[in-house]
Amino acid sequence: MNAIEIKNLTKNFGEKQALKGLDMTVPVGAIYGFIGENGSGKSTTEKILCGLIPYNGGDVKLFGKPLTDVNIRANIGVLIESPGCFPSLSVWNNLMIQAANLGITNAADEVRKVLKLVRMEGAAGNKYKNCSLGMKQRIGIAMALLGDPALLVLDEPINGLDADGMRIMREVLTDLAQNHGCTVLVSSHILGELEKIATHYGIVRGGRMIKEMTAEELNASCRTFVALQTKNQENTKFVLRNRYARVEEDEQGYLRVYEAKNPEEVVTYLYEKGILVHEIKTAKIGLEEYYIDLMKEKGAR
């Protein structure tokens, strides 16, 4: 069964068409990385899934049932933009108020459970306004988890977090999917972090889904390259470009050769040109580079 099935979804805002026949499939138990540039339709899709805005056409199902099914919609936890908390109240009291809004009878037990899930047990007494950005994001997830939802929809939950905050967020989301049976739909522009946890990906552009794949399919699709360093990188780049069509320098100062069959081929060629290689290795492009290449490819058509 799939947690989310969307077929030919359309949404108009006046004369602007935000979604243009979007298709989307999210399997149960997945951490689905929802990727796209600003204005591509990610937030619109998420808001439709959560029942926050209506749509104009298409079919949307959650766990095999129509989105209009109230009982199914009750199984969704949501964090879009920022959690709605009272700044001067404690984390505990904010969560207790939300539990009351949801009609949860065993509220204290439920709040303790979600605080433990998001690694916030020790901060229950803190005032919300005194919490760090990372803590506030986890409080928002804790709110979304009240009532034990089967689907969690998160819009940019790791933006603005420091390295430790990102690590904790990764651990929380992985734990929810692997150990608590929660399907997670998460959008983010920080693709390097998303790549560490996502099991599936959906890439949108201009209101359409242009690519869906599993993490395994992404890994198989990512091109390998030879990376090297020499004494004179600029001269080496010039020499390599006489033989290879694509040679680029990365942020770490390595020259990347994308068309080489193996490192030995590159070393031999440079040796024949009087250039000694100091360091050489093979590697694969990551999600961010795959995404950039895909955008260039789609933009060229």
C-alpha positions in Angstrom: 0.0 0.0 0.0 1.0 3.6 -0.6 0.7 6.3 2.0 0.1 8.9 -0.7 -1.1 8.5 -4.3 -1.6 11.6 -6.4 -2.8 11.6 -10.0 -3.0 14.6 -12.3 -3.3 17.1 -9.5 -4.0 20.7 -10.6 -4.2 23.9 -8.5 -4.9 27.5 -9.7 -4.4 30.7 -7.8 -6.3 33.1 -10.0 -4.8 33.0 -13.4 -1.6 31.3 -12.1 -1.5 27.5 -12.4 0.7 26.3 -9.5 0.2 22.6 -10.1 0.0 21.3 -13.7 -1.0 17.7 -13.5 1.3 16.5 -10.8 1.7 12.8 -10.1 3.2 11.5 -6.8 3.6 8.1 -5.0 4.9 7.7 -1.5 5.1 4.2 -0.1 4.1 3.4 3.5 7.1 3.6 5.8 9.2 5.8 3.4 11.1 9.0 4.2 10.2 10.8 1.0 12.5 13.7 0.1 10.4 16.3 -1.8 12.7 18.4 -3.9 12.3 21.5 -6.1 13.2 25.1 -6.5 11.1 27.9 -5.0 7.7 28.1 -6.7 7.9 24.6 -8.1 4.7 23.5 -6.2 6.1 21.7 -3.1 4.3 23.8 -0.4 1.1 23.9 -2.5 1.1 20.1 -2.7 1.8 19.7 1.0 -1.0 22.2 2.0 -3.4 20.2 -0.3 -2.5 17.0 1.4 -3.1 18.5 4.8 -6.5 19.9 3.8 -5.4 23.5 4.2 -6.3 24.5 0.7 -8.6 23.0 -2.0 -7.5 21.7 -5.4 -9.0 22.2 -8.8 -8.6 18.8 -10.4 -7.0 15.4 -10.1 -7.2 12.5 -7.6 -5.6 12.4 -4.1 -5.6 9.3 -1.9 -4.1 8.7 1.5 -3.6 5.0 2.5 -5.9 4.0 -0.4 -8.8 6.3 0.7 -9.9 9.7 -0.7 -8.4 12.8 0.8 -12.0 13.9 1.6 -12.2 11.1 4.2 -12.1 12.9 7.5 -10.8 9.8 9.4 -7.9 9.5 7.0 -7.0 13.2 7.3 -6.9 12.7 11.1 -3.9 10.4 10.6 -1.7 13.3 9.3 0.7 15.3 11.4 1.9 18.6 9.9 4.7 21.1 10.4 4.5 23.8 7.7 6.5 27.0 8.2 6.7 27.2 12.1 4.8 25.7 15.0 2.0 27.8 16.5 3.2 28.2 20.1 2.7 30.7 22.9 6.1 32.3 23.4 5.8 32.8 27.2 4.4 29.3 27.9 6.6 26.3 28.6 7.2 23.5 26.0 5.0 21.2 28.2 2.1 23.6 28.4 2.2 24.4 24.7 2.0 20.7 23.9 -0.8 20.1 26.5 -2.9 22.9 24.9 -2.4 21.2 21.5 -3.4 17.8 23.0 -6.5 19.4 24.4 -7.3 20.9 21.0 -7.1 17.4 19.5 -9.3 15.9 22.2 -6.6 13.5 23.4 -7.7 12.0 26.7 -4.4 10.7 28.1 -2.7 14.1 27.3 0.1 13.9 29.8 1.2 10.5 28.8 1.0 11.4 25.1 3.0 14.6 25.6 5.7 12.7 27.5 5.8 10.2 24.6 6.3 12.7 21.9 8.9 14.7 23.9 10.9 11.5 24.2 10.6 10.8 20.5 12.0 14.2 19.6 14.7 14.1 22.3 13.2 17.0 24.3 12.4 15.3 27.6 14.8 17.6 29.5 13.5 20.8 28.0 9.8 20.4 28.9 9.9 23.2 31.5 11.7 25.7 29.1 9.7 28.7 27.9 9.2 28.4 24.1 10.7 31.8 23.5 14.0 30.7 25.1 14.4 27.6 22.9 16.9 27.5 20.1 15.7 27.2 16.5 16.6 23.5 16.4 14.5 22.9 19.6 11.6 24.9 18.2 11.6 22.7 15.1 11.6 19.6 17.2 8.7 21.0 19.3 6.8 21.5 16.1 7.4 17.9 15.1 6.3 16.8 18.6 3.1 18.8 18.1 2.6 17.1 14.7 3.1 13.7 16.4 0.4 14.1 19.0 -2.3 11.6 18.3 0.1 9.1 16.7 -0.3 10.0 13.0 0.6 7.5 10.3 1.8 10.3 8.0 4.1 13.2 8.9 4.3 16.2 6.5 7.3 18.5 7.2 8.1 21.6 5.2 11.8 22.6 5.5 12.3 21.3 9.0 16.2 21.5 8.9 16.6 24.9 7.3 18.6 27.2 9.6 19.8 24.5 11.9 23.4 24.1 13.0 25.3 20.9 12.5 24.2 19.4 15.8 20.6 20.4 15.2 20.7 18.7 11.8 22.1 15.5 13.2 19.4 15.3 15.9 16.7 16.0 13.3 18.1 13.2 11.1 18.1 10.8 14.0 14.5 11.7 15.0 13.1 11.3 11.4 14.9 8.0 10.9 13.7 6.7 14.2 10.1 7.6 13.4 10.2 5.8 10.1 12.1 2.7 11.1 10.9 2.1 14.6 7.5 3.8 14.9 5.9 3.0 11.5 5.5 6.6 10.5 5.7 7.7 6.8 7.6 11.0 6.5 7.2 13.5 3.6 9.9 16.1 4.0 10.9 19.0 1.8 14.3 20.6 2.0 16.7 22.7 0.0 19.6 21.2 2.0 20.0 18.2 -0.3 23.2 16.9 1.3 21.3 16.4 4.6 18.3 14.9 2.9 20.4 12.4 1.1 21.5 10.9 4.4 18.0 9.9 5.5 15.6 9.7 2.5 14.5 6.3 1.1 12.6 7.8 -1.8 12.7 11.1 -3.8 10.3 13.2 -5.8 11.7 16.1 -7.9 9.2 18.7 -9.0 9.6 21.6 -11.4 7.0 24.1 -12.7 4.1 22.3 -11.0 4.9 18.9 -12.4 6.7 15.8 -11.1 9.8 15.3 -13.3 11.4 12.4 -11.5 10.6 9.9 -8.7 13.1 7.3 -7.6 14.3 5.2 -4.6 17.6 5.9 -2.9 19.0 2.8 -4.6 17.9 4.1 -8.0 19.5 7.4 -7.3 22.8 5.7 -6.3 22.7 3.7 -9.6 22.0 6.8 -11.6 24.8 9.0 -10.1 27.8 9.1 -12.4 31.2 8.2 -11.2 34.3 10.4 -11.8 38.0 10.5 -11.3 39.2 13.2 -8.9 42.9 14.2 -8.8 45.3 16.8 -7.7 48.7 17.9 -9.2 51.2 20.6 -8.6 49.7 22.9 -11.2 45.9 22.4 -11.4 45.2 25.1 -14.0 47.7 23.6 -16.4 46.5 20.1 -15.7 42.9 21.2 -16.4 44.0 22.6 -19.8 45.8 19.4 -20.7 42.9 17.1 -19.6 40.4 19.1 -21.6 42.3 18.2 -24.8 41.1 14.6 -24.2 38.0 14.7 -21.9 35.0 16.8 -22.7 34.1 17.5 -19.0 36.8 18.5 -16.5 35.8 20.6 -13.5 37.4 21.8 -10.3 35.3 21.1 -7.2 35.1 23.0 -3.9 37.9 20.9 -2.3 40.3 21.8 -5.1 40.2 18.4 -6.9 39.9 18.2 -10.7 37.0 16.0 -11.7 37.2 14.0 -14.9 33.9 12.5 -15.8 34.5 10.5 -19.0 37.6 8.6 -17.8 37.3 4.8 -17.7 39.5 4.4 -14.7 42.2 6.3 -12.7 45.1 4.5 -14.4 44.0 5.9 -17.7 44.2 9.4 -16.4 47.5 8.9 -14.6 49.1 7.4 -17.8 47.8 10.2 -20.0 49.1 12.9 -17.7 52.5 11.2 -17.2 52.9 11.1 -21.0 52.4 14.9 -20.9 55.0 15.4 -18.2 52.5 15.9 -15.3 52.8 13.9 -12.1 49.6 13.2 -10.1 49.9 13.8 -6.3 46.5 12.2 -5.4 43.8 10.4 -7.3 40.5 8.7 -6.4 37.2 7.7 -7.8 33.9 9.0 -6.4 30.2 9.5 -7.3 28.2 12.7 -7.6 25.7 13.2 -4.8 22.0 14.2 -4.7 22.7 17.9 -5.1 24.8 17.5 -8.2 22.3 15.0 -9.6 19.5 17.5 -9.1 21.5 20.3 -10.7 22.3 18.2 -13.7 18.7 17.1 -14.0 17.5 20.8 -13.9 20.0 21.7 -16.6 18.8 18.7 -18.7 15.1 19.6 -18.3 15.8 23.3 -18.9 17.6 22.5 -22.2 14.5 20.8 -23.7 
